[in-house]
Amino acid sequence: MKVLSRRSYIAFGNCGWYWGSMSVAEAKERLQDASEGTFLVRDSSHSEYLLTISVKTSVGPTNLRIEFQGGKFRLDSVICIRSRLQQFDSVVHLIEYYVLMCKDRRMVSEIPSNGTVHLYLNKPLYHSTLSLQHQCRVAINRYTSKIQELPLPTRLKEFLQEYRYRELQVQKDSQFARSRNYNS
């Protein structure tokens, strides 16, 4: 069984868009009426994978598996391009990377003639409202990486460093620059 480090698990559990155990049908139902680019992360139903990103596309919800090998996370893909995909120390970093990449890309939101569909990650679907405490921690981490230099008590600095990620900033035109063939 693959195990996440304690630090990765704490950070991941605090993100608000990790839904835990959820079936494909449940994820589809949650995303069906959402806007394109809305996503959630859930436990994978496939025994070879820990997690899956479920995302609403222009043709409906779909799923992307997240691989975990050698202590690193990356999106599942065909073998010929797997080595070219970015790898991350945490799922939160993986999601942040693709959301930010989508902000920088300006792709047409149409179904290409070859049967693939562009996937956009731009709006996390939160399972509950994030606590004010967590939102403050995210805001501080967004504006400084020098937590140890802040004039704060040690315990508060430790709390801030438990989740060292920026909030996923949502934009309507954010795009996920990966295409997926729906015939597979």
Phi and psi restraints in degrees (value plus and minus 20) as a CYANA .aco file:
   2 LYS   PHI    -106.6   -66.6
   2 LYS   PSI     117.6   157.6
   3 VAL   PHI    -145.0  -105.0
   3 VAL   PSI     115.1   155.1
   4 LEU   PHI    -102.8   -62.8
   4 LEU   PSI     128.3   168.3
   5 SER   PHI     -85.8   -45.8
   5 SER   PSI     138.2   178.2
   6 ARG   PHI     -77.7   -37.7
   6 ARG   PSI     -64.0   -24.0
   7 ARG   PHI     -83.0   -43.0
   7 ARG   PSI     -64.7   -24.7
   8 SER   PHI     -82.9   -42.9
   8 SER   PSI     -60.6   -20.6
   9 TYR   PHI     -86.2   -46.2
   9 TYR   PSI     -63.8   -23.8
  10 ILE   PHI     -80.8   -40.8
  10 ILE   PSI     -67.8   -27.8
  11 ALA   PHI     -82.1   -42.1
  11 ALA   PSI     -64.5   -24.5
  12 PHE   PHI     -85.4   -45.4
  12 PHE   PSI     -62.4   -22.4
  13 GLY   PHI     -84.9   -44.9
  13 GLY   PSI     -43.4    -3.4
  14 ASN   PHI    -108.8   -68.8
  14 ASN   PSI     -27.0    13.0
  15 CYS   PHI     -90.6   -50.6
  15 CYS   PSI     -47.7    -7.7
  16 GLY   PHI      70.5   110.5
  16 GLY   PSI     -40.3    -0.3
  17 TRP   PHI    -126.2   -86.2
  17 TRP   PSI     -13.4    26.6
  18 TYR   PHI    -112.2   -72.2
  18 TYR   PSI      99.5   139.5
  19 TRP   PHI    -118.9   -78.9
  19 TRP   PSI     -25.9    14.1
  20 GLY   PHI      53.8    93.8
  20 GLY   PSI    -162.2  -122.2
  21 SER   PHI     -92.7   -52.7
  21 SER   PSI      98.0   138.0
  22 MET   PHI    -173.9  -133.9
  22 MET   PSI     115.3   155.3
  23 SER   PHI     -96.7   -56.7
  23 SER   PSI     146.2   186.2
  24 VAL   PHI     -78.9   -38.9
  24 VAL   PSI     -63.1   -23.1
  25 ALA   PHI     -83.6   -43.6
  25 ALA   PSI     -60.5   -20.5
  26 GLU   PHI     -85.4   -45.4
  26 GLU   PSI     -62.1   -22.1
  27 ALA   PHI     -82.8   -42.8
  27 ALA   PSI     -63.4   -23.4
  28 LYS   PHI     -80.1   -40.1
  28 LYS   PSI     -63.4   -23.4
  29 GLU   PHI     -82.9   -42.9
  29 GLU   PSI     -62.8   -22.8
  30 ARG   PHI     -83.2   -43.2
  30 ARG   PSI     -56.2   -16.2
  31 LEU   PHI    -113.2   -73.2
  31 LEU   PSI     -33.2     6.8
  32 GLN   PHI     -72.1   -32.1
  32 GLN   PSI     -65.5   -25.5
  33 ASP   PHI    -118.2   -78.2
  33 ASP   PSI     -12.8    27.2
  34 ALA   PHI     -99.6   -59.6
  34 ALA   PSI     144.4   184.4
  35 SER   PHI     -97.0   -57.0
  35 SER   PSI     137.4   177.4
  36 GLU   PHI     -78.2   -38.2
  36 GLU   PSI     115.2   155.2
  37 GLY   PHI      77.0   117.0
  37 GLY   PSI     -29.4    10.6
  38 THR   PHI     -91.5   -51.5
  38 THR   PSI     116.2   156.2
  39 PHE   PHI    -161.7  -121.7
  39 PHE   PSI     143.2   183.2
  40 LEU   PHI    -164.7  -124.7
  40 LEU   PSI     141.5   181.5
  41 VAL   PHI    -136.8   -96.8
  41 VAL   PSI     116.9   156.9
  42 ARG   PHI    -159.9  -119.9
  42 ARG   PSI     147.7   187.7
  43 ASP   PHI     -85.8   -45.8
  43 ASP   PSI     120.3   160.3
  44 SER   PHI     -97.1   -57.1
  44 SER   PSI     123.2   163.2
  45 SER   PHI    -105.3   -65.3
  45 SER   PSI     -27.9    12.1
  46 HIS   PHI    -110.9   -70.9
  46 HIS   PSI     109.3   149.3
  47 SER   PHI     -84.7   -44.7
  47 SER   PSI     -39.8     0.2
  48 GLU   PHI    -101.9   -61.9
  48 GLU   PSI     -30.3     9.7
  49 TYR   PHI    -147.4  -107.4
  49 TYR   PSI     128.3   168.3
  50 LEU   PHI    -102.9   -62.9
  50 LEU   PSI     -62.9   -22.9
  51 LEU   PHI    -156.2  -116.2
  51 LEU   PSI     140.7   180.7
  52 THR   PHI    -159.4  -119.4
  52 THR   PSI     119.7   159.7
  53 ILE   PHI    -114.7   -74.7
  53 ILE   PSI     104.7   144.7
  54 SER   PHI    -125.0   -85.0
  54 SER   PSI     109.7   149.7
  55 VAL   PHI    -158.9  -118.9
  55 VAL   PSI     124.7   164.7
  56 LYS   PHI    -106.3   -66.3
  56 LYS   PSI     104.4   144.4
  57 THR   PHI    -129.8   -89.8
  57 THR   PSI    -198.9  -158.9
  58 SER   PHI     -85.3   -45.3
  58 SER   PSI     -39.3     0.7
  59 VAL   PHI    -131.1   -91.1
  59 VAL   PSI     -10.7    29.3
  60 GLY   PHI     101.5   141.5
  60 GLY   PSI     158.6   198.6
  61 PRO   PHI     -87.2   -47.2
  61 PRO   PSI     125.3   165.3
  62 THR   PHI    -163.7  -123.7
  62 THR   PSI     156.1   196.1
  63 ASN   PHI    -152.3  -112.3
  63 ASN   PSI     122.6   162.6
  64 LEU   PHI    -146.0  -106.0
  64 LEU   PSI     105.6   145.6
  65 ARG   PHI     -98.7   -58.7
  65 ARG   PSI     129.6   169.6
  66 ILE   PHI    -130.0   -90.0
  66 ILE   PSI     103.0   143.0
  67 GLU   PHI    -105.7   -65.7
  67 GLU   PSI     129.6   169.6
  68 PHE   PHI    -153.2  -113.2
  68 PHE   PSI      88.3   128.3
  69 GLN   PHI    -160.4  -120.4
  69 GLN   PSI     117.0   157.0
  70 GLY   PHI      38.4    78.4
  70 GLY   PSI      12.6    52.6
  71 GLY   PHI      56.9    96.9
  71 GLY   PSI     -10.1    29.9
  72 LYS   PHI    -143.4  -103.4
  72 LYS   PSI     130.6   170.6
  73 PHE   PHI    -128.7   -88.7
  73 PHE   PSI     122.9   162.9
  74 ARG   PHI    -176.9  -136.9
  74 ARG   PSI     143.9   183.9
  75 LEU   PHI     -92.7   -52.7
  75 LEU   PSI     125.4   165.4
  76 ASP   PHI     -88.0   -48.0
  76 ASP   PSI     125.8   165.8
  77 SER   PHI    -179.3  -139.3
  77 SER   PSI     155.6   195.6
  78 VAL   PHI     -88.5   -48.5
  78 VAL   PSI     130.3   170.3
  79 ILE   PHI     -77.1   -37.1
  79 ILE   PSI     -57.6   -17.6
  80 CYS   PHI     -84.6   -44.6
  80 CYS   PSI     -41.5    -1.5
  81 ILE   PHI    -135.4   -95.4
  81 ILE   PSI     -21.6    18.4
  82 ARG   PHI     -73.7   -33.7
  82 ARG   PSI     -63.5   -23.5
  83 SER   PHI     -87.6   -47.6
  83 SER   PSI     -38.3     1.7
  84 ARG   PHI    -108.4   -68.4
  84 ARG   PSI     -30.1     9.9
  85 LEU   PHI     -97.6   -57.6
  85 LEU   PSI     121.5   161.5
  86 GLN   PHI     -82.2   -42.2
  86 GLN   PSI     122.4   162.4
  87 GLN   PHI    -136.7   -96.7
  87 GLN   PSI     132.0   172.0
  88 PHE   PHI    -155.9  -115.9
  88 PHE   PSI     133.1   173.1
  89 ASP   PHI     -95.5   -55.5
  89 ASP   PSI     -39.7     0.3
  90 SER   PHI    -166.5  -126.5
  90 SER   PSI     139.0   179.0
  91 VAL   PHI     -86.3   -46.3
  91 VAL   PSI     -56.7   -16.7
  92 VAL   PHI     -81.7   -41.7
  92 VAL   PSI     -62.7   -22.7
  93 HIS   PHI     -83.0   -43.0
  93 HIS   PSI     -61.0   -21.0
  94 LEU   PHI     -79.0   -39.0
  94 LEU   PSI     -69.6   -29.6
  95 ILE   PHI     -83.7   -43.7
  95 ILE   PSI     -66.2   -26.2
  96 GLU   PHI     -76.1   -36.1
  96 GLU   PSI     -65.1   -25.1
  97 TYR   PHI     -78.0   -38.0
  97 TYR   PSI     -69.4   -29.4
  98 TYR   PHI     -92.2   -52.2
  98 TYR   PSI     -53.4   -13.4
  99 VAL   PHI     -85.1   -45.1
  99 VAL   PSI     -65.3   -25.3
 100 LEU   PHI     -86.1   -46.1
 100 LEU   PSI     -57.9   -17.9
 101 MET   PHI     -82.4   -42.4
 101 MET   PSI     -58.6   -18.6
 102 CYS   PHI     -84.5   -44.5
 102 CYS   PSI     -55.1   -15.1
 103 LYS   PHI     -81.9   -41.9
 103 LYS   PSI     -56.5   -16.5
 104 ASP   PHI    -101.4   -61.4
 104 ASP   PSI     -36.9     3.1
 105 ARG   PHI    -114.9   -74.9
 105 ARG   PSI     125.1   165.1
 106 ARG   PHI    -144.8  -104.8
 106 ARG   PSI      68.5   108.5
 107 MET   PHI    -129.0   -89.0
 107 MET   PSI     134.9   174.9
 108 VAL   PHI     -94.7   -54.7
 108 VAL   PSI     114.7   154.7
 109 SER   PHI    -109.3   -69.3
 109 SER   PSI      22.4    62.4
 110 GLU   PHI    -133.1   -93.1
 110 GLU   PSI     140.1   180.1
 111 ILE   PHI     -98.6   -58.6
 111 ILE   PSI      98.0   138.0
 112 PRO   PHI     -82.7   -42.7
 112 PRO   PSI     136.1   176.1
 113 SER   PHI     -87.0   -47.0
 113 SER   PSI     -37.3     2.7
 114 ASN   PHI    -104.9   -64.9
 114 ASN   PSI     -11.6    28.4
 115 GLY   PHI      68.9   108.9
 115 GLY   PSI     -17.7    22.3
 116 THR   PHI    -115.5   -75.5
 116 THR   PSI     139.7   179.7
 117 VAL   PHI    -149.3  -109.3
 117 VAL   PSI     115.4   155.4
 118 HIS   PHI     -93.4   -53.4
 118 HIS   PSI     116.6   156.6
 119 LEU   PHI    -124.4   -84.4
 119 LEU   PSI     110.5   150.5
 120 TYR   PHI    -133.3   -93.3
 120 TYR   PSI     108.4   148.4
 121 LEU   PHI    -127.2   -87.2
 121 LEU   PSI      89.3   129.3
 122 ASN   PHI    -161.4  -121.4
 122 ASN   PSI     -30.9     9.1
 123 LYS   PHI    -165.0  -125.0
 123 LYS   PSI      87.9   127.9
 124 PRO   PHI     -88.2   -48.2
 124 PRO   PSI     122.6   162.6
 125 LEU   PHI    -117.2   -77.2
 125 LEU   PSI      85.9   125.9
 126 TYR   PHI    -100.8   -60.8
 126 TYR   PSI     120.5   160.5
 127 HIS   PHI    -105.0   -65.0
 127 HIS   PSI     -37.0     3.0
 128 SER   PHI    -178.4  -138.4
 128 SER   PSI     146.3   186.3
 129 THR   PHI     -91.7   -51.7
 129 THR   PSI     113.2   153.2
 130 LEU   PHI     -92.0   -52.0
 130 LEU   PSI     124.1   164.1
 131 SER   PHI     -86.7   -46.7
 131 SER   PSI     133.8   173.8
 132 LEU   PHI     -81.0   -41.0
 132 LEU   PSI     -57.3   -17.3
 133 GLN   PHI     -78.2   -38.2
 133 GLN   PSI     -67.6   -27.6
 134 HIS   PHI     -87.8   -47.8
 134 HIS   PSI     -61.1   -21.1
 135 GLN   PHI     -81.8   -41.8
 135 GLN   PSI     -58.1   -18.1
 136 CYS   PHI     -85.3   -45.3
 136 CYS   PSI     -61.7   -21.7
 137 ARG   PHI     -80.7   -40.7
 137 ARG   PSI     -64.5   -24.5
 138 VAL   PHI     -82.5   -42.5
 138 VAL   PSI     -63.6   -23.6
 139 ALA   PHI     -81.8   -41.8
 139 ALA   PSI     -62.8   -22.8
 140 ILE   PHI     -84.9   -44.9
 140 ILE   PSI     -63.9   -23.9
 141 ASN   PHI     -85.2   -45.2
 141 ASN   PSI     -48.3    -8.3
 142 ARG   PHI     -86.8   -46.8
 142 ARG   PSI     -54.0   -14.0
 143 TYR   PHI    -119.4   -79.4
 143 TYR   PSI     -32.3     7.7
 144 THR   PHI    -172.3  -132.3
 144 THR   PSI     125.0   165.0
 145 SER   PHI    -125.3   -85.3
 145 SER   PSI     -18.9    21.1
 146 LYS   PHI    -123.8   -83.8
 146 LYS   PSI      39.4    79.4
 147 ILE   PHI     -78.6   -38.6
 147 ILE   PSI     -61.2   -21.2
 148 GLN   PHI     -83.0   -43.0
 148 GLN   PSI     -42.3    -2.3
 149 GLU   PHI    -107.4   -67.4
 149 GLU   PSI     -27.6    12.4
 150 LEU   PHI     -92.8   -52.8
 150 LEU   PSI     123.7   163.7
 151 PRO   PHI     -99.1   -59.1
 151 PRO   PSI      49.6    89.6
 152 LEU   PHI    -150.0  -110.0
 152 LEU   PSI     136.9   176.9
 153 PRO   PHI     -81.6   -41.6
 153 PRO   PSI     131.9   171.9
 154 THR   PHI     -75.2   -35.2
 154 THR   PSI     -64.5   -24.5
 155 ARG   PHI     -81.4   -41.4
 155 ARG   PSI     -57.6   -17.6
 156 LEU   PHI     -88.9   -48.9
 156 LEU   PSI     -58.6   -18.6
 157 LYS   PHI     -82.7   -42.7
 157 LYS   PSI     -60.6   -20.6
 158 GLU   PHI     -82.5   -42.5
 158 GLU   PSI     -62.9   -22.9
 159 PHE   PHI     -80.1   -40.1
 159 PHE   PSI     -64.4   -24.4
 160 LEU   PHI     -83.3   -43.3
 160 LEU   PSI     -54.3   -14.3
 161 GLN   PHI    -102.4   -62.4
 161 GLN   PSI     -31.6     8.4
 162 GLU   PHI     -86.4   -46.4
 162 GLU   PSI     -44.7    -4.7
 163 TYR   PHI    -156.6  -116.6
 163 TYR   PSI      69.4   109.4
 164 ARG   PHI    -116.5   -76.5
 164 ARG   PSI      25.1    65.1
 165 TYR   PHI    -140.3  -100.3
 165 TYR   PSI     136.8   176.8
 166 ARG   PHI    -107.9   -67.9
 166 ARG   PSI     134.2   174.2
 167 GLU   PHI     -84.6   -44.6
 167 GLU   PSI     123.9   163.9
 168 LEU   PHI     -93.5   -53.5
 168 LEU   PSI      87.3   127.3
 169 GLN   PHI    -102.8   -62.8
 169 GLN   PSI     107.0   147.0
 170 VAL   PHI    -113.6   -73.6
 170 VAL   PSI     114.4   154.4
 171 GLN   PHI    -154.7  -114.7
 171 GLN   PSI     121.1   161.1
 172 LYS   PHI     -83.1   -43.1
 172 LYS   PSI     -47.7    -7.7
 173 ASP   PHI    -119.5   -79.5
 173 ASP   PSI      -7.0    33.0
 174 SER   PHI     -83.7   -43.7
 174 SER   PSI     128.7   168.7
 175 GLN   PHI    -157.9  -117.9
 175 GLN   PSI     126.6   166.6
 176 PHE   PHI    -122.1   -82.1
 176 PHE   PSI      95.5   135.5
 177 ALA   PHI    -107.1   -67.1
 177 ALA   PSI      26.8    66.8
 178 ARG   PHI    -148.2  -108.2
 178 ARG   PSI     114.7   154.7
 179 SER   PHI    -121.6   -81.6
 179 SER   PSI     130.4   170.4
 180 ARG   PHI    -155.2  -115.2
 180 ARG   PSI     115.1   155.1
 181 ASN   PHI    -104.4   -64.4
 181 ASN   PSI     101.5   141.5
 182 TYR   PHI    -101.6   -61.6
 182 TYR   PSI     -21.5    18.5
 183 ASN   PHI    -108.2   -68.2
 183 ASN   PSI     -25.3    14.7
